[in-house]
């Protein structure tokens, strides 16, 4: 296949086309490549030159010819041409692009190529463009505040992965992070200044990244009503709790719509993108159902139920957004027969995507890309935005059968009720051209400045490639080979981040190596806790207590290890001798020397070592007993509090492979 060339062998995302060219006999040898010298043709854009200097520093690139057909406007927008081409030979480098944004991506690919071992041994050409125009990442800055410095670092990493939308979830029940000139009491401390957010927009634009803001309404507004109770239907107090709250805007009050209009003015004064996200998710029905004025309004307007009332609210807000010359995005709860025209973000499983398409609307796919679920990268990598609905349902059903998710299978099955209104694909057309792309979502209940990037870079590259590269770039093993390289590059540095954080917790070097073989429990097991999880399965979650809130310090081992252990995954390829080396370390673990919350997990890791040590010592003499060992390992898998032994699935595969070789 054209994307299976030997060069660019570790690039993420994979380019569309790579070709070797015939060598020129007049070319100078590679070793004489001189200092970087940019030669412009057609147009010149200092943003491209700045990006080249920023990524390469004093690396000697020789002549870099930049063929830029058009200087793009100051800010990127959806639909911009992001294609580019690269030619590399001993004479130098040629970067070609119709727009500034494509040229920036050409520089990025050149940088990652260089990081993968310098220049190719013979001339090379690359032709590339994204599969989808919307390649986004949602960061929730409401539940835990994320500093401007950290957001800038995230944008830089996104640009290196060719992702082009930062979706900022600015408001929720716990906090309101948008500075408002009209309603100064709204802004939660800590928050952002207008200058900081404008700097973020400019910083992102210089890298081809759009910033799309979200004001979540009419639910998730406890922080709004804390200071402006006249916008709601009941009094609220400040909340530090997670989960769905009853707080809701009054949908029949003109005062509310006037306030929203002013807030949209504040928003659009800062954020220049054409799109504004108005939320619309998880609206609790209690207030609207119990208020007499609301019920009377519904009767007068012939609104049959709460869903219809929310559609009325969405129409009113959408008209306000349009008056500010913006386009609306909403979560898929906005789906309704009388919903306004908008871009819909699909998150509630596979079937809502097709319900959007059936209405002739554009859709963003997020259902398979929730990074706060602590899933392995391959689960996100395998979620195809344009797959048939039955294939996606099969994918969803398959998750709960995977050993890595068996401990939360009942919780995952709870989401099956999202399929209740699925459309019949045999009858409803699916114009897949209306799938504009997708967004990874990282909700911040268990994320703050200290662990944000560990949560991101361990899985976001999988989604970046799924949204950029050709559909047939889907080899999971090849992706992990490239991921192991990518996450150690400057700007990502996954292992270094984990080591630094675990050292600050107080772990020594040996303990850090051992902790890297653990993972957090999956899905929402940590966030809900046993009590709330059981209540959710009964359909009665509130007001069950959850173990975490905004005041909980995220300072445990489980908060700083990667959601997926790449160290554990590498076990599958070890020899008997190499595996024995690891096992000896595990056998020496003293659980008493670990933080209390991790002692059960590391004790199980020691038991794993003891179980394997006996088996590995006898494997060459009497190669039997692998089935008994596998059964014992499955028992040790977990969960152990909030931890899983990430080594177990890999060890089971190792044993399976070893048994196959013996047979």
N, C-alpha and C positions, 0 to 999 in steps of 0.2 A: 504494500500500500504506500501511497505517496507520503503519508505522515510517519512511516516507519523507517525513515532514513537514519543512517548512523549518526549524522550530526544532529544537533538539537536534541540529543538523546535523553537529556534530563530537563528540558525546558517545560515549564508550566506557565500558561496553557500551551499545548502543542499547536504549532502553526498549521495553516491549511495545506501549504505546498512547500516542499524543500527539494531543490534539484542541485546536483553537482554540475559544474560547467567545465568545459575544456580548458586546460591550463595554457597560458600564454608563454611561448618560449622567450619572449623579451622581458618577462617580469623579473623584478629584483627578488632576491631571496627574502623570506619573511623576517629574518633577523635584522635587516636594515631599516625596518619601519621607523619613521622619524617621529618628531613631535606632532601632536595633533594640530591639524590645520583645516579649518572648515572652508569649503568652497560652495557658495550658494549659487543656485540657478533659479530662474523665474522669480521667486519671492524669498524674503529673508524674515525670520521670526526669532527674536532673541529668546523667547521661551524655550525653543528647541535647543538652542546653543547652551542655555543655562542648565537644561536637563542633562545634556551630554557632559558638561563640566561637573555637575553635581554627582552623577553616577560613576564617572570614570576618573575624576581627579587628575592626577599627573600621569596616568597610563598613556603610553605613546601609541596613538592610533594611526599615525601617518595622515594622509589626506582623507578627509571625510567630505564627500560630495553630497550635498543635501538638495534634492530636487523637490521643492515644495511648490505646488501649483497655486495654492491659495492660502493666505493668512486668515485663520479663523477668527471670529469675533472674540471678545474678551471672555465670554462664558460659553461652555459647551451646552448643547441642548439635545434632547432625544431626537434621533434620526440623523445626526451628523455622520458623515462618512469617516470611518475610523480605519480604513484599509491602509496598507503600507507594503513596501517591498524593500528587500535588502540584497545587495550584492557585495561579496567579499572576495578579494583576490590580493595577490602580493602588491599590487599598485595602491591599494587602499580600500576604502569602504564607500559604497553608494547607498544612501537612504532616500527612498522615493515615497511620496505620499501626496494625495490630492488636497489634504487639509493639515492644519497644525496638529490636530488630535492624532491622526495616523502617524505623523512624524514622531510624536512623543512615544507612541507605542513601538515604533521602529527602534528608537534609542533604547527603550526598555528591553526589547528582545536582544539587541546587540550586547547589552550589559550582561544579561543572564547567559548568553552564549559565551562571552568572554570568561565569566566566572566558572564555566564548565570546561576549563582547560586551555584558554587562549584562543588562537585563531585556527581554523580548519587547515588541514594539510594541502588542500587543493581548492580552487575557486568554488564558491557556493552562492546560490540565489534562493531567496525566500519570498514567497508571495502570501500575504495573510490578510484576513479580515474577520470580524467577529460573526458568529452565528446569530447572536441576539443583540439588539441595540440597548437593552436595559439589563445591566449586570450589577445588581445592587447588594448592599449590606445594610441592614437595620441595626442601629445601636440605640439601646434604651438608656437614656441619660436621666430618666425620671426616678426610677426606683433606687438606683445608686448613681450618684453624681460621677460623671466621667470628666476629668479635667480637659481643658483646651489642649494642653501639651500632649495628653494621651490621644486625643482625637486627631491631632496633626500626625502623630506617629502612625495611627491606623490608616489615615488617608494615604500616607506615603507607601505603606505596605499594599494597600488596595491598588495603587497605580502600578506597582511592580507586578501585580497579578492581572493587570488590565481590567480591573473592575471599575465601573464608571459612575456609580450612584451611591452616595452616603445618605441613607434615610435616617433622619434624626427624630426619634420618638421623644419629644420635648416635654410632654405633659402626661400625667397619670394621677391616680388617686393620691399617691404619696408625695408628689412634688410637681411644681410648675416652673420650668427652667427658662422660659422665654421672658426676656425683659419687656415690660409693657409700659409705654409712656402714659397710656390712658388709665391703667389700673395698677398702680405701683405696688399695692399690697399683695398682688398675686405672686410675684416672683419669689420663689423659695431660695433660701440661703443654705448651701452655696448655689450660685447660679452663674449665668454668663452675662457679661456686659454686651451692649450693642457692638462695641468695637471688637470684642473677641469673636463674636459670631461672624461679623463681616470679614475679619481676618481669616477665619476658617473657610468661608466661601471663596475668598481670593486664593488662598493656599491650595485649595482643592482644584479650582479652575485652572491654575497653572499646571496641573497634572492631568487635566482632562476629566476630572471628577466633578459631577454635579452634586449639590446638596439639596435634598428634598425634605422640608420640614413637616412634622405632623403635630397637629393639635387634636388630641383624641376626645371625641364627643359623640353623642350626648351622655354616654356613660364614662366611667373612669375619671370623674371630675370632682372627687372629694376635695382635692387641693384647690379647686376653683371656689367651691362653696364654703370652704372654711372661712374665707375673708369676704365673700360676696354671697351671703345666704339668700338674698333676694332673687338669685338666678335659679334656685332650686325649689323644692317642695317641702323640705324639712331641714332642721338644723343638723349640722355635722360637726364633729371634732376632728382635730388633726389625727391622721392615721399613719402608723408605721407598719401595718399589716399588709401582707400580700393576698392575692386572690380577688375575686369579684366583689365589689362593694355595691350597696344599694343606691349610692349617690347618683343623681341623674339631673340633667338640666330640665327646666320647665319648658316643654315644647309648645306651649300655648301663650307664652309671654313675649310680647314685643320688646320688652326690656332686654331679654336674653338675646334676641337676634341683633339688636343694636350693639350689645356688648361684643358679640361674635364679630360683627362687622369691624369694630374698632380693633379687636385683636388681630384680625386678618390684615388690617392696615399696618399694625406693628410688625407682623410677620413678613409681609411682602416688602416692607421698607428695608428688611435685612436680607432676605433670601430672594435671589433673582430668578430661580428656576421657574419654568412654566407650570410645574406641578405642585400642588399643595395637598397633603394627606389629611383627611378629616376624621380618621379613625372609624368609628361606627361599630366596634366589636363589643361583645359581652355586655350588652345593655341589660341590667337587672330590671325585671318588669314590675317590682313591688310598688314603687312610688307612683308610677303612671296608672297602675291598676287600681290603686286605693284612693287616688285624689278625685274628689267630686267634680271639680272644675275641668280636669282633664277628661274625665268620662263624659261630661256634658259636651265638651268640644268634639270629642270623637263621634258622638251621636249626631251633632249638628253637621259635621263634615262627612258623615257616612263612612267613617273609618272603622272597619269591622273588628280590628284587633290591634295589639301593641305593635306588631310588626308593621302594620299599615301606618300607624302613628309615627314610627321611626322613619318610614319612607317619606312621610310628609315633612318631618324635620330635615331629612337629607336633601329634599328638594329645595327647601328654604335656604339651607346653608350653601348648597351648590350655586344658587343664584347669586348669593353674596360673593362667593369665590370668583364667579364669572365676572362680576362687576369690578373685581380687582385684577382682571385680565389674567386669570390663572385657570388651570384645569384641575379637576378633582380626582383624587385617589381615595378609595375606601376599602376596608376589610370586607371579606365576602359576606358578612352579616347584612350588608346593604342590599343583597339580592331581594327583589320584590317586583311584582308585576308593574307597579307604578314608580319604580326607582328612576332617578335622573340618570342621564348619560354620564358615565364616568369610567375611569380605569379602575378595575377591581383587583385587589390583591387576594389571591387564593391561599388560605392557610388551613382550612378545616378538611383536610384529606383530599383525595383525588377527585371526588365527584363534583365539588363546587367549581372546579376549573371548567368543566363542561356545561354546568348550569350558566356560567357567565357567557361562554361562547354561544350557547343556544340563544341568548338574548341579543346577539350581535355586538357585544361589547368586547373591548380589549381586556386582557388579563395578564397579571404577573403571577408566576408560580412560586410559592414559598412553602407549600405543604411538605415537601421532602427535604427542606433546607433549614430546619430549626436547630441551631448550634447549641442551644441551652439544654437539649435533651441528652448531651454527653454521648452521642452515637459515634461509632467509628466513621472515618472518612469514606470508606467504601459504601456505606449506606446512602450517603448524600450523592456520591459519585454515580451510583446506580439508578438514581431517580431521574428519569428522562422527561423533560418538560413537555415533549410532544408525543409521548407514548399514548397508545389507546387506553381508554379508561379501564377496561378489564385487565390490562397489563399492570396498570398502576395499583389497582385493587389487589391483584395477585402479589405485587410487591409489598403492599401494606400487610396483607395476611401473612406473608412469609416472615416478616420481622419478628413476630411473636414466637415463631418456631426456632429462631436462631438461638443457640445456647447463650449468647451474650445478652439476650433480652428475655430469657425465660423467667427471670425473677420479677419482671414487670409486665408479663404477657397479659394478665387480667386488666391492668390499667390501660394498655394499648387497645385491648378489645373494647373498652368503654367508649372509644371514639367511633365505633361502628355506627352509632346513632347519627353521625354526620351524613351518612349515605341515604337518609330517609327520603330526600327529595331528588334523588339522582334522576337524570334524564335518560331516556332510551336512546342509546347511540345509534341503533338501527333506524331510528326515525328522525333524530335531530342531527343536522349537519354540524361538522366541527371545523370551522375555518381556522386552521392552525396558524395562519398568518396573523391572527389576532393575539397569539401568544407573543407578547412583546419581549419576554425574557423572564427573569426571576430575581428574587432577593433571598439571600441568607438572612436569618433573623437571630440576633443574640439579645435575649431579654436579660435584664441585669439583676434579678433577684439574688443570684449567687455570683455576681460579677462586680468588680470595682476596678479602680486604677491598677491595683497590684497584680491582678490576674487576667485582665481583659485580653491581652495579646497572646497569652498561653492558650486561652480558650479559642481564639480566632485562628492563629496560624497553623494549628494542628489539623484543621478541617476545611478552612475556607479555600485553600488551593483546589480542593476537589470540586467545589461549586464553581469556582472561577473557570476551570477547564470545561466543565459541563456547559457553561453558558457561552463560552468563546469558541471552542474547538469543534471540529466536524463531529457529526452524530456518531460516526463509526469509530471515534477515538474512545474506546470503552474497555480497554484491557486493564483490569484492576491490578494485577501483579505489576505490570509495567508502570502504572500510575504510582504505586507505592515505592517502587525503585526511584522514581523521579522525586517523589515527595520527600524521601529521606535526605536528598540533596538540597531541595528547595528550602526546607524549613531551617537549615543551618546558614543560609545566605545572610549577608548584612541586611538589616531591616526586619528579619524574622527571628533568627537565633533562638529557636525553641528550646533546645537543651540548656543553653546558657541561662535563659530566663528561669527555667525550672530549678536549676542548680542554685542560682542566686537566691530565689525565694525560699527554697527548702533550707538553705544554709542560714538564712535569717531566722527561720523558725527554731533552729538549734540542732539540726541534723548534722552528723559528721559525714565525711566523704563516702564511707561504706554504706551508711544508712541512706544517703541520697541515691546511690546506685540501686539499692534494694527498693526504695520507694518508687523508682521509675518503672518497676514491674507491677505497680498497682494502678487501678483506675477508679474513678467515682462510679457509684451505682448509676443506672441509666434512667431514661425518661424523667418523670417528675418525682422519683422516689425520695430524693433528698429534700426537694422543695416542699412536698406535701407532708412527709412523715407518715408513720403507720396509721395514726388516727384519722387524719384528713383523707388519706388515700382510701381507707376502708369506707369512709363516709361518702366519698365521691362515687365509689362503685355502687353504693346504695342510692345514689342520686340525692344525697342530703349532706353536701360538703359543709355549708355554712351552718353554724358558726364554729366549726371544729378548729381547734388550735393547730397552727403550723409551727414547725421548729425554728423557722427563720423569719426575720423581719428586717426592716431597713437599719436597725441598730445593731444587728448581729455582726460581730467582727468576723471577717473572712480570713482567718489566720491559722487554719489547720492544714495539715498535709494535703487533705482531699481538695482543698481550695486551690492548690498550686501545682498539682500534678496534671499532666495532659489528660484530656478526656479519653484519648486513645494512646496507649503505650506503644510507641514504635520500637522500643527496646524489646518488649515482649513479642511483637510480631516477628522480629528478626530471629527468634529462637528456632523457627521452623527449618532454617537452613544450617543449623549448627551440626557439627560432627559429634560423636559420642564423647570424645575427649573435651571438646569445647563446652558441651552441656554439663559435663562433670565439674568443670571449673566453676560454673555458676552454682551448681547444686551444693558444692562445698561451702560457698559463701552463705547460702540460705540456711544450711544446717547450723551454722555458727550464730544465727540471729538470737539475740537476747531480748525478748519482747518487753521486759521490764525497763529497758533503756529507751523506750519509745514513748511518745505522747499517748495518753490513755486511750483516746478515740481510735488509734491505729493499732493497738496491741493485738486485738483479735485477728486482724488481717495479717500482720507480720508473723503471728504465731502459726497461722494457716500456711504462710509461705515457708516457714521452717518445716512444717509437716510435709509440705510438698517436696522439699529438698530431701527429707529423710526417706520418703516413699520412693523417690527416683534414684537416690544413691544406691540402695540395695539392688534395684532393678538394673541400673546401668553397669554395676560391677559384674553382674552375672550374664549380661546380654550376649557376650561373645562365647561364653561357655555353654549356657543353657538359654537360648533365645525364646523363652516362653513367658507367659504371665502378663503380657501387655494388656489383655482385656481386664484383668483384675486391677492393674495399675490405673488404667483409664477410668474405671468405675470409682476408684478411690479419689482420683483427681477431680472428677465431676462433683463428688461430695464436698471437696475442699473449695470449690469455685466461689461460693458466696451466695448472697452478700454477707459481709462481716461488718455490721454497722453500715457505714456509708461507703464502704470499699468493696471492690471486686479484685480477685487475683487475675490480673490481665494475662498472666503467663499460662493459665490453664487451657484456653482454647488453642493456643499455639503448641503447647505440649501435647495435647490430644492429636493434633495434626502430625506432630513429629513422631509420635508413637505409631500412628496409622501408616506413615511413610516407612518407618523402620520395619514394621511387620510386613509390609508389601515387599520390601527388599529381601527379607528373610525367606518369604514364600517363593 
